[in-house]
């Protein structure tokens, strides 16, 4: 797929793209190492992280992970066997199955998050204002509302 004719191809833009790729690559490598330290795959760790925010329908997990629902079923099966997640019926629609973290799953998700130094350490060198600017730029790049406050 070719980029739109208006996409900048100057050296600065190419360098920024390479730097973003390097950051993403280092983040994924550290995430995989952190997951492996807990005998998890990266996908299992990501599911635990998502579920630490609250129960989610299996189909939404599949969309978020950009995979087939059958893959999510396998991931949930393995996490459930370890006592890290459980399946529940959605109280609003009993036909929908939710995946939810157990207390042990929440503890492990927190431990995984706390072990991701690469994701935090470079940001620690930035001032609060610089992190706000970076957040706004990243949201803008992703098409999200950059003015949103959280």
Backbone as a printed PyTorch tensor [residue, N CA C, xyz], in Angstrom:
tensor([[[  0.8550,  -1.1760,   0.0000],
         [  0.0000,   0.0000,   0.0000],
         [  0.8940,   1.2300,   0.0000]],

        [[  0.6790,   2.1310,  -0.9190],
         [  1.4950,   3.3390,  -0.9950],
         [  0.8840,   4.4230,  -0.1350]],

        [[  1.7540,   5.2310,   0.5060],
         [  1.2240,   6.3070,   1.3550],
         [  0.5740,   7.3850,   0.5030]],

        [[ -0.2840,   8.1840,   1.0990],
         [ -0.9010,   9.2820,   0.3540],
         [  0.1900,  10.2060,  -0.1850]],

        [[ -0.1050,  10.8560,  -1.2860],
         [  0.8730,  11.7370,  -1.9230],
         [  1.3000,  12.8720,  -0.9910]],

        [[  0.4560,  13.2160,  -0.0190],
         [  0.7720,  14.3260,   0.8780],
         [  1.6350,  13.9020,   2.0650]],

        [[  1.8930,  12.6000,   2.2360],
         [  2.7010,  12.1390,   3.3670],
         [  4.1330,  12.6390,   3.1940]],

        [[  4.6690,  13.3240,   4.2150],
         [  6.0330,  13.8420,   4.1020],
         [  7.0500,  12.7120,   4.0040]],

        [[  8.0600,  12.9140,   3.1620],
         [  9.1220,  11.9240,   2.9900],
         [ 10.4910,  12.5500,   3.2330]],

        [[ 10.5060,  13.6210,   3.9670],
         [ 11.7630,  14.3060,   4.2270],
         [ 12.5890,  13.5010,   5.2380]],

        [[ 13.8890,  13.7860,   5.3360],
         [ 14.7510,  13.0310,   6.2560],
         [ 14.2850,  13.0900,   7.7210]],

        [[ 13.7670,  14.2170,   8.1540],
         [ 13.2970,  14.3300,   9.5390],
         [ 12.1440,  13.3590,   9.7940]],

        [[ 11.1780,  13.3390,   8.8850],
         [ 10.0400,  12.4300,   9.0390],
         [ 10.5100,  10.9790,   9.0420]],

        [[ 11.4190,  10.6370,   8.1500],
         [ 11.9340,   9.2710,   8.1090],
         [ 12.6570,   8.9110,   9.4090]],

        [[ 13.4090,   9.8470,   9.9630],
         [ 14.0930,   9.5890,  11.2280],
         [ 13.0930,   9.4010,  12.3670]],

        [[ 12.0550,  10.2340,  12.3990],
         [ 11.0280,  10.1020,  13.4430],
         [ 10.3590,   8.7320,  13.3460]],

        [[ 10.0480,   8.3040,  12.1420],
         [  9.4270,   6.9930,  11.9490],
         [ 10.3660,   5.8960,  12.4600]],

        [[ 11.6510,   6.0010,  12.1540],
         [ 12.6160,   5.0030,  12.6230],
         [ 12.7150,   5.0170,  14.1490]],

        [[ 12.6990,   6.2010,  14.7490],
         [ 12.7710,   6.2970,  16.2070],
         [ 11.5350,   5.7000,  16.8680]],

        [[ 10.3660,   5.9660,  16.3070],
         [  9.1380,   5.3670,  16.8390],
         [  9.2300,   3.8450,  16.7450]],

        [[  9.7170,   3.3530,  15.6130],
         [  9.8920,   1.9060,  15.4480],
         [ 10.8430,   1.3240,  16.4780]],

        [[ 11.9200,   2.0370,  16.7740],
         [ 12.8870,   1.5650,  17.7770],
         [ 12.2550,   1.5250,  19.1650]],

        [[ 11.4800,   2.5520,  19.5120],
         [ 10.8050,   2.5790,  20.8120],
         [  9.8240,   1.4140,  20.9070]],

        [[  9.0270,   1.2130,  19.8740],
         [  8.0470,   0.1250,  19.8800],
         [  8.7500,  -1.2240,  19.9850]],

        [[  9.8330,  -1.4000,  19.2330],
         [ 10.5740,  -2.6560,  19.2830],
         [ 11.1400,  -2.9450,  20.6650]],

        [[ 11.7220,  -1.9270,  21.3080],
         [ 12.2690,  -2.1140,  22.6570],
         [ 11.1560,  -2.3990,  23.6610]],

        [[ 10.0300,  -1.7090,  23.5280],
         [  8.9050,  -1.9420,  24.4320],
         [  8.4170,  -3.3840,  24.3050]],

        [[  8.2360,  -3.8620,  23.0610],
         [  7.7450,  -5.2270,  22.8630],
         [  8.7340,  -6.2580,  23.4020]],

        [[ 10.0230,  -6.0290,  23.1820],
         [ 11.0340,  -6.9660,  23.6870],
         [ 10.9820,  -7.0370,  25.2120]],

        [[ 10.8810,  -5.8860,  25.8800],
         [ 10.8240,  -5.8870,  27.3440],
         [  9.5200,  -6.5200,  27.8320]],

        [[  8.4290,  -6.2550,  27.1420],
         [  7.1440,  -6.8280,  27.5200],
         [  7.2070,  -8.3490,  27.4220]],

        [[  7.8060,  -8.8680,  26.3570],
         [  7.9450, -10.3210,  26.1900],
         [  8.8140, -10.9110,  27.2950]],

        [[  9.9080, -10.2220,  27.6680],
         [ 10.7710, -10.7070,  28.7540],
         [ 10.0110, -10.7210,  30.0820]],

        [[  9.2580,  -9.6560,  30.3480],
         [  8.4840,  -9.5890,  31.5940],
         [  7.4370, -10.7040,  31.6240]],

        [[  6.7850, -10.9460,  30.5010],
         [  5.7840, -12.0140,  30.4330],
         [  6.4400, -13.3700,  30.6640]],

        [[  7.5650, -13.6110,  30.0060],
         [  8.2560, -14.8960,  30.1310],
         [  8.7050, -15.1400,  31.5740]],

        [[  9.0760, -14.0850,  32.2910],
         [  9.4860, -14.2320,  33.6870],
         [  8.3520, -14.7620,  34.5570]],

        [[  7.1230, -14.6310,  34.0800],
         [  5.9470, -15.1320,  34.8010],
         [  5.3280, -16.3360,  34.0760]],

        [[  6.1150, -16.9350,  33.1780],
         [  5.6630, -18.0990,  32.4000],
         [  4.4020, -17.7910,  31.5960]],

        [[  4.3690, -16.5840,  31.0130],
         [  3.2580, -16.1580,  30.1640],
         [  3.7860, -15.8290,  28.7740]],

        [[  2.9100, -15.9460,  27.7870],
         [  3.2340, -15.4100,  26.4670],
         [  2.9130, -13.9160,  26.4830]],

        [[  3.4030, -13.1980,  25.4940],
         [  3.0730, -11.7820,  25.3890],
         [  1.5760, -11.5550,  25.2700]],

        [[  0.9020, -12.4140,  24.5090],
         [ -0.5530, -12.2740,  24.3300],
         [ -1.2860, -12.5120,  25.6480]],

        [[ -0.8420, -13.4990,  26.4130],
         [ -1.4750, -13.7550,  27.7120],
         [ -1.2700, -12.5640,  28.6460]],

        [[ -0.0740, -12.0020,  28.6440],
         [  0.2010, -10.8330,  29.4910],
         [ -0.6540,  -9.6500,  29.0640]],

        [[ -0.8170,  -9.4640,  27.7610],
         [ -1.6370,  -8.3510,  27.2720],
         [ -3.0950,  -8.5250,  27.6980]],

        [[ -3.6000,  -9.7450,  27.6180],
         [ -4.9730, -10.0070,  28.0480],
         [ -5.1220,  -9.7000,  29.5390]],

        [[ -4.1680, -10.1410,  30.3420],
         [ -4.2280,  -9.8400,  31.7770],
         [ -4.2310,  -8.3360,  32.0170]],

        [[ -3.4060,  -7.6310,  31.2610],
         [ -3.3490,  -6.1710,  31.3970],
         [ -4.6940,  -5.5400,  31.0500]],

        [[ -5.2870,  -5.9690,  29.9560],
         [ -6.5930,  -5.4330,  29.5490],
         [ -7.6620,  -5.7460,  30.5870]],

        [[ -7.6400,  -6.9650,  31.1160],
         [ -8.6610,  -7.3680,  32.0820],
         [ -8.4550,  -6.7370,  33.4490]],

        [[ -7.2650,  -6.2100,  33.6990],
         [ -7.0370,  -5.5420,  34.9870],
         [ -7.8510,  -4.2550,  35.0810]],

        [[ -8.3270,  -3.7590,  33.9370],
         [ -9.1690,  -2.5580,  33.9070],
         [-10.6410,  -2.8840,  34.1220]],

        [[-10.9810,  -4.1730,  34.0280],
         [-12.3580,  -4.6000,  34.2150],
         [-12.7080,  -5.7210,  33.2580]],

        [[-13.7870,  -6.4500,  33.5340],
         [-14.2070,  -7.5560,  32.6620],
         [-14.5160,  -7.0610,  31.2500]],

        [[-14.2140,  -7.9110,  30.2710],
         [-14.4720,  -7.5750,  28.8710],
         [-15.0930,  -8.7600,  28.1490]],

        [[-15.9800,  -8.4660,  27.1890],
         [-16.5080,  -9.5480,  26.3590],
         [-15.3740, -10.1670,  25.5360]],

        [[-15.4710, -11.4470,  25.2960],
         [-14.4470, -12.1650,  24.5390],
         [-14.2640, -11.5610,  23.1450]],

        [[-15.3440, -11.1700,  22.5020],
         [-15.2280, -10.5990,  21.1510],
         [-14.4850,  -9.2680,  21.1620]],

        [[-14.7070,  -8.4600,  22.2020],
         [-13.9890,  -7.1910,  22.2890],
         [-12.4920,  -7.4420,  22.5010]],

        [[-12.1640,  -8.4410,  23.2980],
         [-10.7560,  -8.8050,  23.4710],
         [-10.1380,  -9.1800,  22.1260]],

        [[-10.8620,  -9.9630,  21.3410],
         [-10.3550, -10.3710,  20.0260],
         [-10.1360,  -9.1530,  19.1320]],

        [[-11.0770,  -8.2110,  19.1270],
         [-10.9150,  -6.9910,  18.3120],
         [ -9.7170,  -6.1820,  18.7840]],

        [[ -9.5850,  -6.0330,  20.0940],
         [ -8.4850,  -5.2470,  20.6490],
         [ -7.1420,  -5.8850,  20.3120]],

        [[ -7.0730,  -7.2030,  20.3900],
         [ -5.8330,  -7.9130,  20.0930],
         [ -5.6280,  -8.1370,  18.6010]],

        [[ -6.6420,  -7.7890,  17.8230],
         [ -6.6100,  -7.9820,  16.3690],
         [ -6.3410,  -9.4460,  16.0080]],

        [[ -7.1580, -10.3190,  16.6080],
         [ -7.0360, -11.7470,  16.3190],
         [ -8.4280, -12.3710,  16.2800]],

        [[ -8.4550, -13.6140,  15.9190],
         [ -9.7160, -14.3520,  15.8370],
         [-10.2410, -14.6780,  17.2470]],

        [[-11.5560, -14.6880,  17.4160],
         [-12.1190, -15.0580,  18.7190],
         [-11.6300, -16.4200,  19.2250]],

        [[-11.3820, -17.3620,  18.3150],
         [-10.9040, -18.6810,  18.7470],
         [ -9.5260, -18.5770,  19.4060]],

        [[ -8.6980, -17.6310,  18.9600],
         [ -7.3950, -17.4290,  19.6020],
         [ -7.5750, -16.9220,  21.0290]],

        [[ -8.5160, -16.0050,  21.2160],
         [ -8.7810, -15.4700,  22.5500],
         [ -9.3070, -16.5850,  23.4550]],

        [[-10.1410, -17.4570,  22.9150],
         [-10.6510, -18.5780,  23.7070],
         [ -9.4930, -19.4170,  24.2330]],

        [[ -8.5080, -19.7010,  23.3880],
         [ -7.3460, -20.4740,  23.8200],
         [ -6.5300, -19.7550,  24.8860]],

        [[ -6.3420, -18.4530,  24.7120],
         [ -5.6020, -17.6540,  25.6940],
         [ -6.3350, -17.6730,  27.0310]],

        [[ -7.6410, -17.4400,  26.9850],
         [ -8.4440, -17.4240,  28.2170],
         [ -8.4340, -18.8090,  28.8690]],

        [[ -8.5170, -19.8640,  28.0620],
         [ -8.4680, -21.2240,  28.6180],
         [ -7.1940, -21.4250,  29.4330]],

        [[ -6.0480, -21.0310,  28.8730],
         [ -4.7700, -21.2320,  29.5620],
         [ -4.6770, -20.3700,  30.8250]],

        [[ -5.1560, -19.1240,  30.7390],
         [ -5.1320, -18.2530,  31.9170],
         [ -6.0930, -18.7490,  32.9970]],

        [[ -7.2200, -19.2810,  32.5630],
         [ -8.2070, -19.8060,  33.5110],
         [ -7.6490, -21.0380,  34.2320]],

        [[ -6.9300, -21.8880,  33.5010],
         [ -6.3150, -23.0710,  34.1080],
         [ -5.3420, -22.6700,  35.2160]],

        [[ -4.6870, -21.5400,  35.0510],
         [ -3.7390, -21.0530,  36.0630],
         [ -4.4240, -20.2490,  37.1710]],

        [[ -5.7360, -20.0820,  37.0850],
         [ -6.4610, -19.3500,  38.1170],
         [ -6.3020, -17.8460,  38.0190]],

        [[ -5.9500, -17.3440,  36.8270],
         [ -5.7110, -15.9120,  36.6420],
         [ -6.9240, -15.1740,  36.0980]],

        [[ -7.7980, -15.8720,  35.3950],
         [ -9.0280, -15.2660,  34.8710],
         [-10.1810, -16.2390,  35.0700]],

        [[-11.3770, -15.6990,  34.9280],
         [-12.5820, -16.5280,  34.9700],
         [-13.5590, -16.0050,  33.9360]],

        [[-14.4350, -16.8920,  33.5190],
         [-15.5020, -16.5050,  32.6000],
         [-16.7500, -16.2240,  33.4260]],

        [[-17.4800, -15.2010,  32.9770],
         [-18.7440, -14.8450,  33.6350],
         [-19.7650, -14.5440,  32.5470]],

        [[-21.0140, -14.6940,  32.9020],
         [-22.0730, -14.2410,  31.9930],
         [-22.2420, -12.7480,  32.1790]],

        [[-22.4870, -12.0610,  31.0790],
         [-22.7440, -10.6250,  31.1330],
         [-24.1080, -10.4230,  31.7840]],

        [[-24.1810,  -9.6400,  32.8760],
         [-25.4760,  -9.4550,  33.5400],
         [-26.5180,  -8.7780,  32.6450]],

        [[-26.0650,  -8.0370,  31.6190],
         [-26.9920,  -7.3500,  30.7190],
         [-27.4250,  -8.2220,  29.5450]],

        [[-26.6440,  -9.2660,  29.2380],
         [-26.9680, -10.1510,  28.1150],
         [-26.3460, -11.5150,  28.4140]],

        [[-27.1260, -12.4230,  28.9290],
         [-26.6060, -13.7220,  29.3920],
         [-25.9710, -14.5310,  28.2630]],

        [[-26.2180, -14.1660,  27.0050],
         [-25.5910, -14.8810,  25.8870],
         [-24.1290, -14.5010,  25.7200]],

        [[-23.7300, -13.3460,  26.2750],
         [-22.3730, -12.8380,  26.1290],
         [-21.5150, -13.3180,  27.2900]],

        [[-20.3460, -13.8510,  26.9550],
         [-19.4000, -14.2870,  27.9860],
         [-18.3490, -13.1920,  28.1850]],

        [[-18.1350, -12.8670,  29.4620],
         [-17.1050, -11.9090,  29.8360],
         [-15.9070, -12.6640,  30.3880]],

        [[-14.7330, -12.1390,  30.1330],
         [-13.5230, -12.6260,  30.7910],
         [-13.1950, -11.6080,  31.8740]],

        [[-12.8330, -12.0930,  33.0420],
         [-12.5330, -11.2090,  34.1720],
         [-11.3120, -11.7420,  34.9130]],

        [[-10.4920, -10.8250,  35.4020],
         [ -9.3310, -11.2140,  36.2050],
         [ -9.7820, -11.6930,  37.5780]],

        [[ -9.0730, -12.6860,  38.0710],
         [ -9.2290, -13.0820,  39.4690],
         [ -8.3030, -12.1660,  40.2880]],

        [[ -8.3620, -12.2850,  41.5870],
         [ -7.4540, -11.5030,  42.4250],
         [ -5.9930, -11.8150,  42.0820]],

        [[ -5.7070, -13.0960,  41.8450],
         [ -4.3410, -13.4910,  41.4740],
         [ -3.9600, -12.8970,  40.1140]],

        [[ -4.9020, -12.8660,  39.1810],
         [ -4.6500, -12.2590,  37.8800],
         [ -4.3620, -10.7750,  38.0000]],

        [[ -5.0990, -10.0870,  38.8580],
         [ -4.8580,  -8.6520,  39.0860],
         [ -3.4760,  -8.4250,  39.6980]],

        [[ -3.0920,  -9.2880,  40.6460],
         [ -1.7800,  -9.1690,  41.2630],
         [ -0.6720,  -9.3570,  40.2210]],

        [[ -0.8380, -10.3650,  39.3650],
         [  0.1640, -10.6350,  38.3360],
         [  0.2160,  -9.5080,  37.3060]],

        [[ -0.9340,  -8.9720,  36.9140],
         [ -0.9640,  -7.8470,  35.9620],
         [ -0.2280,  -6.6430,  36.5500]],

        [[ -0.4300,  -6.3840,  37.8260],
         [  0.2550,  -5.2730,  38.5010],
         [  1.7680,  -5.5130,  38.5280]],

        [[  2.1620,  -6.7430,  38.8100],
         [  3.5760,  -7.1020,  38.8350],
         [  4.2060,  -6.9300,  37.4460]],

        [[  3.4960,  -7.3390,  36.4190],
         [  3.9770,  -7.1500,  35.0460],
         [  4.1600,  -5.6680,  34.7460]],

        [[  3.1600,  -4.8820,  35.0700],
         [  3.2030,  -3.4360,  34.8030],
         [  4.3650,  -2.7850,  35.5600]],

        [[  4.5560,  -3.1860,  36.8130],
         [  5.6340,  -2.6140,  37.6200],
         [  7.0100,  -3.0090,  37.1030]],

        [[  7.0870,  -4.1220,  36.3770],
         [  8.3700,  -4.5930,  35.8590],
         [  8.7680,  -4.0020,  34.5280]],

        [[  7.9500,  -3.1620,  33.9410],
         [  8.2630,  -2.5870,  32.6270],
         [  9.0210,  -1.2700,  32.7910]],

        [[ 10.2830,  -1.3740,  33.1230],
         [ 11.0830,  -0.1780,  33.3390],
         [ 11.2790,   0.6370,  32.0660]],

        [[ 11.4740,  -0.0340,  30.9160],
         [ 11.7380,   0.7060,  29.6910],
         [ 10.6150,   1.6840,  29.3680]],

        [[  9.3950,   1.2810,  29.6700],
         [  8.2510,   2.1380,  29.3520],
         [  8.2330,   3.3930,  30.2170]],

        [[  8.8230,   3.3310,  31.4190],
         [  8.7850,   4.4760,  32.3290],
         [ 10.0760,   5.2830,  32.3430]],

        [[ 11.2220,   4.6120,  32.3330],
         [ 12.4930,   5.3000,  32.5450],
         [ 12.7590,   6.4390,  31.5660]],

        [[ 12.5690,   6.2420,  30.2600],
         [ 12.8250,   7.3750,  29.3540],
         [ 11.8710,   8.5480,  29.6040]],

        [[ 10.6660,   8.2480,  30.0180],
         [  9.6980,   9.3080,  30.2850],
         [ 10.0590,  10.0880,  31.5460]],

        [[ 10.7860,   9.4500,  32.4570],
         [ 11.1760,  10.1260,  33.6980],
         [ 12.1050,  11.3100,  33.4200]],

        [[ 12.8190,  11.2620,  32.3050],
         [ 13.7140,  12.3650,  31.9420],
         [ 12.9680,  13.5580,  31.3490]],

        [[ 11.7060,  13.3580,  31.0350],
         [ 10.8980,  14.4420,  30.4690],
         [ 10.1440,  15.1480,  31.5920]],

        [[ 10.0060,  16.4500,  31.4530],
         [  9.2110,  17.1980,  32.4320],
         [  7.7360,  16.8360,  32.2620]],

        [[  6.9450,  17.2160,  33.2300],
         [  5.5020,  16.9880,  33.1550],
         [  4.9330,  17.6360,  31.8920]],

        [[  5.3500,  18.8480,  31.6060],
         [  4.8610,  19.5640,  30.4230],
         [  5.2670,  18.8400,  29.1380]],

        [[  6.5010,  18.3180,  29.0910],
         [  6.9430,  17.5840,  27.9000],
         [  6.1430,  16.3050,  27.7140]],

        [[  5.8220,  15.6360,  28.8260],
         [  5.0010,  14.4210,  28.7260],
         [  3.5890,  14.7530,  28.2520]],

        [[  3.0600,  15.8990,  28.6860],
         [  1.7390,  16.3230,  28.2010],
         [  1.7770,  16.5810,  26.6940]],

        [[  2.8230,  17.2450,  26.2240],
         [  2.9620,  17.5160,  24.7930],
         [  3.0900,  16.2030,  24.0250]],

        [[  3.9380,  15.2970,  24.5200],
         [  4.1210,  14.0050,  23.8540],
         [  2.7980,  13.2390,  23.8060]],

        [[  2.0730,  13.2190,  24.9260],
         [  0.7800,  12.5350,  24.9460],
         [ -0.1520,  13.1330,  23.9000]],

        [[ -0.2080,  14.4500,  23.8310],
         [ -1.0750,  15.0980,  22.8450],
         [ -0.6790,  14.7580,  21.4220]],

        [[  0.6140,  14.7470,  21.1530],
         [  1.0910,  14.4130,  19.8040],
         [  0.7600,  12.9600,  19.4530]],

        [[  0.9750,  12.0570,  20.3900],
         [  0.6650,  10.6490,  20.1270],
         [ -0.8290,  10.4500,  19.9070]],

        [[ -1.6420,  11.1070,  20.7230],
         [ -3.0990,  11.0100,  20.5200],
         [ -3.4920,  11.5640,  19.1550]],

        [[ -2.8890,  12.6600,  18.7840],
         [ -3.1900,  13.2610,  17.4770],
         [ -2.7860,  12.3240,  16.3470]],

        [[ -1.6200,  11.6740,  16.4840],
         [ -1.1690,  10.7220,  15.4690],
         [ -2.1280,   9.5460,  15.3430]],

        [[ -2.7420,   9.1710,  16.4800],
         [ -3.6760,   8.0420,  16.4830],
         [ -5.1010,   8.4570,  16.1620]],

        [[ -5.3180,   9.7580,  15.9320],
         [ -6.6570,  10.2340,  15.6040],
         [ -7.5560,  10.3660,  16.8020]],

        [[ -6.9780,  10.4190,  17.9920],
         [ -7.7750,  10.5850,  19.2060],
         [ -7.8760,  12.0590,  19.5430]],

        [[ -8.7600,  12.3760,  20.4580],
         [ -8.9660,  13.7650,  20.8760],
         [ -7.7960,  14.1840,  21.7420]],

        [[ -6.8850,  14.9770,  21.1980],
         [ -5.6780,  15.4020,  21.9210],
         [ -6.0070,  16.3050,  23.1020]],

        [[ -7.1380,  16.9800,  23.0640],
         [ -7.5030,  17.9130,  24.1380],
         [ -8.1250,  17.1950,  25.3360]],

        [[ -8.4370,  15.9130,  25.1720],
         [ -9.0870,  15.1580,  26.2470],
         [ -8.2190,  15.1610,  27.4960]],

        [[ -8.8300,  15.3150,  28.6470],
         [ -8.1050,  15.3090,  29.9290],
         [ -8.3300,  13.9720,  30.6160]],

        [[ -7.2480,  13.3660,  31.1600],
         [ -7.3940,  12.2220,  32.0750],
         [ -6.4110,  12.3140,  33.1720]]])
